[in-house]
């Protein structure tokens, strides 16, 4: 198993976007009159880098990074939880603020984990299959199409698990639709960036993977990391 420096760089960006989005998610922002978690500023970029990984290095490499991101996020959640339950120093009086920002409820953590796994693996699977179906043409169809489904499932699962039973169904539908549209538009706007990164990596690495005989089981331990 061999990985290049550029594979490591893209992986680092992916995980950084994921962790940052989860930290920002505690704040609500207003965008054109709609309320969204601040995590939407950076979370769609995790899908962009996931697209790049799948397009250039293949589904197996993307699967490895998706699980790595999950484990890194789990470590961060555990660390923040432990930091919250350890008694504060007598001179520090911001425990309430800490709990407000970092004290995620078990329901929110569960929602985040499930939506992440379903959304990311759906995104990678669809992109890999579309690459075969289009014979490597129309990259924008693959990136936007896979994000359309992956981000949609992510938003639907997360919001329904966190807010089901606490908000009216119409409000839940509006929240899901708003986030979904925002994330997809984000991906469309970022398409030139995706093209630039993909073209650079394919030329630099000499790699352009097609998943003709790939095992698409998300729980498979098989990994193929290709690069110079």
Residue frames as qw, qx, qy, qz and C-alpha x, y, z in Angstrom:
[[0.000, 0.891, 0.454, 0.000, 0.00, 0.00, 0.00],
 [0.472, -0.039, 0.071, 0.878, 1.60, 3.23, -1.17],
 [0.058, 0.905, 0.414, -0.076, 0.43, 6.81, -0.86],
 [0.477, 0.439, 0.046, 0.760, 1.88, 9.97, -2.37],
 [0.196, -0.198, -0.341, 0.898, 2.37, 13.32, -0.67],
 [0.279, -0.107, -0.266, -0.916, -0.54, 14.73, -2.68],
 [0.567, -0.366, -0.701, -0.231, -2.86, 11.99, -1.48],
 [0.449, -0.347, -0.575, 0.590, -1.88, 12.87, 2.08],
 [0.020, -0.053, -0.043, 0.997, -2.51, 16.58, 1.40],
 [0.447, -0.251, -0.469, -0.719, -6.03, 15.97, 0.02],
 [0.593, -0.374, -0.707, 0.088, -6.78, 13.64, 2.94],
 [0.317, -0.233, -0.429, 0.813, -5.64, 16.30, 5.40],
 [0.197, -0.063, -0.142, -0.968, -7.90, 18.91, 3.77],
 [0.541, -0.312, -0.655, -0.426, -10.84, 16.49, 3.82],
 [0.557, -0.398, -0.653, 0.323, -10.50, 15.70, 7.53],
 [0.187, -0.131, -0.239, 0.944, -9.86, 19.35, 8.44],
 [0.332, -0.192, -0.327, -0.864, -13.07, 20.40, 6.67],
 [0.602, -0.365, -0.689, -0.175, -14.99, 17.64, 8.43],
 [0.488, -0.349, -0.557, 0.574, -13.75, 18.52, 11.92],
 [0.064, -0.047, -0.060, 0.995, -14.11, 22.26, 11.38],
 [0.400, -0.295, -0.489, -0.717, -17.67, 21.88, 10.11],
 [0.591, -0.440, -0.674, 0.050, -18.66, 19.91, 13.21],
 [0.368, -0.295, -0.389, 0.791, -17.21, 22.60, 15.48],
 [0.081, -0.011, -0.151, -0.985, -18.95, 25.39, 13.55],
 [0.302, -0.367, -0.776, -0.414, -22.27, 23.55, 13.48],
 [0.266, -0.493, -0.675, 0.481, -23.23, 24.80, 16.96],
 [0.028, 0.438, 0.087, -0.894, -23.79, 28.31, 15.57],
 [0.430, 0.639, 0.633, 0.079, -26.76, 29.24, 13.42],
 [0.158, -0.283, 0.236, 0.916, -26.28, 31.81, 10.67],
 [0.485, 0.668, 0.416, -0.382, -28.78, 33.63, 8.45],
 [0.258, -0.151, 0.633, 0.714, -28.29, 33.33, 4.68],
 [0.223, -0.152, -0.510, -0.817, -30.83, 35.25, 2.58],
 [0.593, -0.277, 0.078, -0.752, -33.33, 34.94, 5.41],
 [0.911, -0.095, -0.376, -0.143, -32.78, 31.21, 5.95],
 [0.497, -0.699, 0.480, -0.184, -31.24, 29.79, 9.12],
 [0.879, 0.295, -0.366, 0.073, -28.37, 27.37, 8.57],
 [0.785, -0.541, 0.079, 0.292, -25.66, 25.85, 10.78],
 [0.031, 0.895, -0.363, -0.256, -22.38, 27.69, 10.33],
 [0.630, -0.252, 0.694, 0.242, -20.82, 24.37, 9.36],
 [0.688, 0.606, 0.394, 0.061, -22.21, 24.79, 5.83],
 [0.089, 0.923, -0.293, -0.234, -19.41, 27.31, 5.26],
 [0.006, -0.617, 0.774, 0.142, -16.87, 24.51, 5.02],
 [0.687, -0.027, 0.702, -0.187, -18.70, 21.15, 5.10],
 [0.785, 0.579, 0.112, -0.187, -19.44, 21.05, 1.33],
 [0.241, 0.770, -0.588, -0.063, -15.68, 21.21, 0.78],
 [0.498, -0.300, 0.807, -0.104, -15.39, 17.77, 2.40],
 [0.776, 0.417, 0.457, -0.125, -17.54, 16.46, -0.46],
 [0.455, 0.841, -0.265, -0.124, -15.36, 18.30, -2.96],
 [0.056, -0.636, 0.769, -0.023, -12.23, 16.59, -1.62],
 [0.667, 0.010, 0.725, -0.172, -14.08, 13.27, -1.42],
 [0.726, 0.650, 0.130, -0.181, -14.96, 13.70, -5.11],
 [0.260, 0.807, -0.527, -0.055, -11.32, 14.38, -5.90],
 [0.386, -0.409, 0.820, -0.105, -10.16, 11.28, -4.02],
 [0.739, 0.252, 0.603, -0.163, -12.67, 9.02, -5.76],
 [0.612, 0.771, -0.015, -0.174, -12.12, 10.52, -9.21],
 [0.258, 0.775, -0.577, 0.017, -8.34, 10.33, -9.11],
 [0.071, -0.432, 0.873, -0.213, -7.45, 7.49, -6.72],
 [0.485, -0.115, -0.813, -0.302, -10.63, 5.38, -6.83],
 [0.666, -0.538, -0.226, -0.464, -13.31, 4.17, -4.46],
 [0.835, -0.233, -0.402, 0.293, -11.01, 2.04, -2.31],
 [0.403, 0.150, -0.265, 0.863, -8.81, 5.03, -1.47],
 [0.307, -0.457, -0.074, -0.832, -11.87, 7.18, -0.78],
 [0.790, -0.430, -0.394, -0.191, -13.30, 4.47, 1.48],
 [0.693, -0.097, -0.406, 0.588, -10.08, 4.42, 3.51],
 [0.144, 0.228, -0.148, 0.952, -10.18, 8.21, 3.95],
 [0.517, -0.487, -0.282, -0.645, -13.89, 8.26, 4.82],
 [0.814, -0.421, -0.394, 0.067, -13.32, 5.81, 7.67],
 [0.549, 0.027, -0.293, 0.782, -10.18, 7.66, 8.73],
 [0.116, -0.402, -0.028, -0.908, -12.22, 10.86, 8.91],
 [0.698, -0.501, -0.359, -0.363, -14.85, 9.06, 10.97],
 [0.785, -0.276, -0.389, 0.396, -12.25, 7.85, 13.47],
 [0.333, 0.176, -0.169, 0.911, -10.64, 11.30, 13.71],
 [0.355, -0.483, -0.162, -0.784, -14.03, 12.88, 14.33],
 [0.791, -0.449, -0.407, -0.087, -14.83, 10.26, 16.99],
 [0.647, -0.088, -0.350, 0.672, -11.50, 11.00, 18.71],
 [0.049, 0.327, -0.041, 0.943, -12.32, 14.72, 18.70],
 [0.585, -0.513, -0.294, -0.555, -15.78, 14.09, 20.18],
 [0.811, -0.352, -0.414, 0.218, -14.32, 11.89, 22.95],
 [0.488, 0.070, -0.253, 0.833, -11.61, 14.46, 23.74],
 [0.177, -0.416, -0.063, -0.890, -14.15, 17.29, 23.96],
 [0.723, -0.490, -0.375, -0.312, -16.40, 15.16, 26.17],
 [0.758, -0.240, -0.386, 0.468, -13.57, 14.28, 28.54],
 [0.278, 0.222, -0.132, 0.925, -12.47, 17.91, 28.62],
 [0.381, -0.507, -0.211, -0.744, -16.01, 18.85, 29.63],
 [0.793, -0.488, -0.334, -0.146, -16.35, 16.43, 32.55],
 [0.639, 0.002, -0.390, 0.663, -12.93, 17.11, 34.08],
 [0.289, -0.834, -0.361, 0.301, -13.39, 19.59, 36.97],
 [0.361, 0.808, 0.024, 0.466, -12.49, 23.13, 35.97],
 [0.483, 0.051, -0.381, 0.787, -9.74, 25.11, 37.69],
 [0.182, -0.688, -0.536, 0.454, -11.05, 27.49, 40.39],
 [0.099, -0.512, 0.104, 0.847, -9.85, 30.51, 38.39],
 [0.065, -0.025, -0.701, -0.709, -11.74, 29.45, 35.24],
 [0.340, 0.328, 0.575, -0.668, -15.41, 30.41, 35.14],
 [0.457, 0.369, -0.362, -0.724, -16.46, 29.51, 31.59],
 [0.249, -0.007, 0.968, -0.008, -17.64, 25.93, 32.08],
 [0.488, 0.556, 0.525, -0.421, -21.15, 26.90, 31.01],
 [0.403, 0.729, -0.282, -0.476, -19.87, 28.38, 27.75],
 [0.022, -0.386, 0.900, 0.203, -17.75, 25.28, 27.14],
 [0.373, 0.221, 0.882, -0.185, -20.75, 23.00, 27.65],
 [0.489, 0.675, 0.241, -0.498, -22.87, 25.15, 25.34],
 [0.352, 0.704, -0.475, -0.393, -20.32, 25.06, 22.50],
 [0.267, 0.401, -0.871, -0.098, -18.84, 21.58, 22.85],
 [0.379, -0.030, 0.818, -0.432, -21.46, 19.68, 24.85],
 [0.470, 0.085, -0.602, -0.640, -23.11, 17.86, 21.95],
 [0.757, -0.117, 0.384, -0.515, -26.09, 15.72, 22.90],
 [0.471, -0.126, 0.861, 0.145, -25.89, 11.96, 22.23],
 [0.590, 0.612, 0.508, -0.140, -28.70, 12.40, 19.70],
 [0.310, 0.899, -0.190, -0.244, -26.71, 14.98, 17.73],
 [0.219, -0.567, 0.768, 0.204, -23.57, 12.83, 17.80],
 [0.578, 0.171, 0.797, 0.017, -25.52, 9.81, 16.56],
 [0.527, 0.781, 0.275, -0.193, -27.11, 11.89, 13.80],
 [0.108, 0.853, -0.434, -0.269, -23.75, 13.24, 12.73],
 [0.370, -0.350, 0.844, 0.167, -22.16, 9.78, 12.56],
 [0.582, 0.364, 0.727, -0.014, -24.97, 8.13, 10.60],
 [0.442, 0.859, 0.145, -0.214, -25.50, 11.01, 8.17],
 [0.045, -0.774, 0.557, 0.298, -21.75, 11.27, 7.51],
 [0.428, -0.175, 0.868, 0.180, -21.29, 7.56, 6.74],
 [0.546, 0.542, 0.637, -0.045, -24.39, 7.31, 4.53],
 [0.310, 0.914, 0.031, -0.260, -23.77, 10.59, 2.70],
 [0.091, -0.734, 0.597, 0.312, -20.06, 10.13, 2.04],
 [0.434, -0.096, 0.874, 0.197, -20.25, 6.51, 0.89],
 [0.529, 0.657, 0.527, -0.104, -23.24, 7.24, -1.33],
 [0.196, 0.911, -0.182, -0.315, -21.33, 10.16, -2.86],
 [0.194, -0.557, 0.753, 0.292, -18.22, 8.06, -3.54],
 [0.530, 0.172, 0.828, 0.053, -20.20, 5.09, -4.89],
 [0.497, 0.769, 0.364, -0.168, -22.26, 7.17, -7.32],
 [0.124, 0.866, -0.358, -0.326, -19.25, 9.11, -8.59],
 [0.322, -0.373, 0.835, 0.244, -17.26, 5.92, -9.19],
 [0.528, 0.371, 0.764, 0.021, -20.16, 4.28, -11.04],
 [0.385, 0.873, 0.168, -0.247, -20.86, 7.41, -13.10],
 [0.087, -0.726, 0.557, 0.395, -17.20, 7.58, -14.11],
 [0.389, -0.036, 0.887, 0.247, -17.51, 4.12, -15.64],
 [0.433, 0.638, 0.628, -0.108, -20.87, 4.91, -17.25],
 [0.271, 0.934, 0.012, -0.233, -19.58, 8.15, -18.81],
 [0.862, 0.266, 0.024, 0.430, -16.18, 6.64, -19.70],
 [0.555, -0.294, -0.100, 0.772, -14.43, 9.41, -17.82],
 [0.127, 0.426, 0.307, 0.841, -16.24, 12.25, -19.60],
 [0.346, -0.670, -0.266, -0.601, -18.30, 15.07, -18.10],
 [0.394, 0.002, -0.672, 0.627, -16.62, 15.35, -14.72],
 [0.234, -0.150, 0.216, -0.936, -19.14, 18.00, -13.71],
 [0.732, -0.199, -0.393, -0.520, -21.99, 15.50, -14.12],
 [0.715, -0.101, -0.650, 0.235, -20.26, 13.10, -11.74],
 [0.259, 0.039, -0.508, 0.821, -19.33, 15.62, -9.06],
 [0.370, -0.124, 0.082, -0.917, -22.65, 17.47, -9.02],
 [0.739, -0.141, -0.492, -0.437, -24.75, 14.33, -9.46],
 [0.638, -0.108, -0.691, 0.322, -23.03, 12.44, -6.64],
 [0.098, 0.032, -0.433, 0.896, -23.14, 15.47, -4.35],
 [0.492, -0.211, -0.218, -0.816, -26.82, 16.01, -5.14],
 [0.801, -0.255, -0.503, -0.203, -27.66, 12.56, -3.75],
 [0.619, -0.039, -0.574, 0.534, -25.00, 12.33, -1.03],
 [0.035, 0.123, -0.302, 0.945, -25.61, 15.77, 0.46],
 [0.572, -0.292, -0.275, -0.716, -29.36, 15.25, 0.23],
 [0.792, -0.264, -0.551, 0.009, -29.18, 12.07, 2.28],
 [0.446, 0.033, -0.483, 0.753, -26.78, 13.69, 4.74],
 [0.190, -0.212, 0.119, -0.951, -29.11, 16.64, 5.36],
 [0.693, -0.281, -0.388, -0.539, -32.23, 14.48, 5.54],
 [0.758, -0.196, -0.587, 0.203, -30.79, 11.97, 8.03],
 [0.346, 0.060, -0.447, 0.823, -29.10, 14.52, 10.27],
 [0.275, -0.219, 0.061, -0.934, -32.03, 16.90, 10.61],
 [0.731, -0.278, -0.425, -0.455, -34.63, 14.17, 11.03],
 [0.702, -0.166, -0.607, 0.333, -32.68, 12.38, 13.77],
 [0.261, 0.035, -0.388, 0.883, -31.87, 15.58, 15.68],
 [0.244, 0.000, 0.131, -0.961, -35.19, 17.40, 15.40],
 [0.448, -0.248, -0.740, -0.436, -37.83, 14.70, 14.82],
 [0.478, -0.542, -0.679, 0.131, -40.58, 15.08, 17.37],
 [0.325, -0.500, -0.276, 0.753, -39.46, 18.55, 18.42],
 [0.112, 0.369, -0.208, -0.899, -40.36, 20.54, 15.30],
 [0.709, 0.456, 0.293, -0.452, -43.32, 20.43, 12.90],
 [0.759, 0.166, 0.545, 0.316, -42.86, 18.29, 9.80],
 [0.432, 0.862, 0.192, 0.185, -43.16, 21.33, 7.53],
 [0.185, -0.926, 0.325, 0.043, -40.30, 23.03, 9.36],
 [0.693, -0.320, 0.597, 0.246, -38.15, 19.91, 9.09],
 [0.691, 0.505, 0.446, 0.264, -38.84, 19.73, 5.36],
 [0.210, 0.971, -0.017, 0.110, -37.87, 23.38, 4.93],
 [0.424, -0.768, 0.463, 0.126, -34.63, 22.88, 6.88],
 [0.748, -0.035, 0.600, 0.282, -33.67, 19.83, 4.82],
 [0.574, 0.698, 0.353, 0.243, -34.50, 21.48, 1.51],
 [0.009, 0.991, -0.136, 0.005, -32.67, 24.71, 2.40],
 [0.506, -0.614, 0.565, 0.217, -29.47, 22.93, 3.42],
 [0.746, 0.205, 0.583, 0.248, -29.67, 20.61, 0.42],
 [0.458, 0.847, 0.206, 0.176, -30.03, 23.45, -2.06],
 [0.161, -0.940, 0.294, 0.061, -27.27, 25.48, -0.42],
 [0.627, -0.422, 0.610, 0.238, -24.81, 22.58, -0.48],
 [0.704, 0.390, 0.525, 0.277, -25.54, 21.65, -4.10],
 [0.286, 0.949, 0.058, 0.120, -25.23, 25.28, -5.26],
 [0.401, -0.794, 0.432, 0.151, -21.96, 25.43, -3.32],
 [0.720, -0.087, 0.619, 0.302, -20.72, 22.38, -5.24],
 [0.574, 0.699, 0.362, 0.226, -21.75, 23.91, -8.57],
 [0.035, 0.989, -0.143, 0.028, -19.93, 27.16, -7.82],
 [0.472, -0.662, 0.565, 0.143, -16.84, 25.22, -6.72],
 [0.912, 0.316, 0.257, 0.039, -16.79, 23.09, -9.91],
 [0.499, 0.796, -0.280, 0.194, -13.90, 25.05, -11.50],
 [0.288, -0.694, 0.616, -0.238, -11.85, 24.42, -8.34],
 [0.859, -0.081, 0.493, -0.117, -12.67, 20.71, -8.50],
 [0.801, 0.591, 0.024, 0.089, -11.60, 20.58, -12.16],
 [0.196, 0.847, -0.442, 0.219, -8.31, 22.35, -11.38],
 [0.505, -0.531, 0.648, -0.208, -7.40, 20.00, -8.52],
 [0.900, 0.139, 0.406, -0.081, -8.39, 16.85, -10.45],
 [0.699, 0.697, -0.100, 0.124, -6.44, 17.84, -13.57],
 [0.013, -0.809, 0.544, -0.222, -3.39, 18.79, -11.52],
 [0.649, -0.376, 0.636, -0.183, -3.38, 15.50, -9.60],
 [0.910, 0.315, 0.267, -0.036, -3.93, 13.33, -12.67],
 [0.562, 0.761, -0.254, 0.203, -1.00, 14.98, -14.44],
 [0.146, -0.745, 0.574, -0.308, 1.23, 15.09, -11.38],
 [0.665, -0.287, 0.646, -0.239, 0.47, 11.58, -10.16],
 [0.288, 0.289, -0.804, -0.432, -0.04, 9.85, -13.49],
 [0.100, 0.195, 0.942, -0.252, -3.15, 8.21, -11.99],
 [0.500, 0.026, -0.140, -0.854, -6.74, 8.06, -13.25],
 [0.159, -0.035, 0.967, -0.195, -8.53, 5.17, -11.53],
 [0.625, -0.069, -0.365, -0.686, -11.59, 3.37, -12.90],
 [0.432, -0.227, 0.751, -0.446, -13.39, 1.08, -10.45],
 [0.638, 0.162, -0.560, -0.503, -14.28, -1.72, -12.87],
 [0.724, -0.089, -0.683, 0.033, -13.56, -4.59, -10.48],
 [0.014, -0.373, 0.524, -0.766, -13.83, -2.81, -7.15],
 [0.362, -0.437, -0.807, 0.163, -15.53, -4.28, -4.10],
 [0.108, -0.543, -0.082, -0.829, -17.93, -1.47, -3.14],
 [0.638, -0.560, -0.522, 0.084, -18.71, -2.89, 0.30],
 [0.049, -0.864, 0.168, -0.471, -18.18, 0.14, 2.59],
 [0.704, -0.628, 0.294, -0.153, -17.04, -2.16, 5.41],
 [0.924, 0.257, -0.111, 0.261, -14.36, -3.93, 3.41],
 [0.547, -0.734, 0.195, 0.352, -10.85, -3.63, 4.84],
 [0.719, 0.242, 0.352, 0.549, -9.27, -3.79, 1.39],
 [0.017, 0.932, 0.010, -0.361, -7.47, -0.58, 0.45],
 [0.724, 0.271, 0.271, 0.574, -5.44, 0.48, -2.55],
 [0.095, -0.925, -0.010, 0.367, -3.63, 3.80, -2.17],
 [0.752, 0.348, 0.273, 0.489, -1.89, 4.68, -5.39],
 [0.076, 0.996, -0.039, -0.002, 0.56, 7.48, -5.98],
 [0.663, 0.510, -0.336, 0.433, 4.15, 8.43, -6.46]]
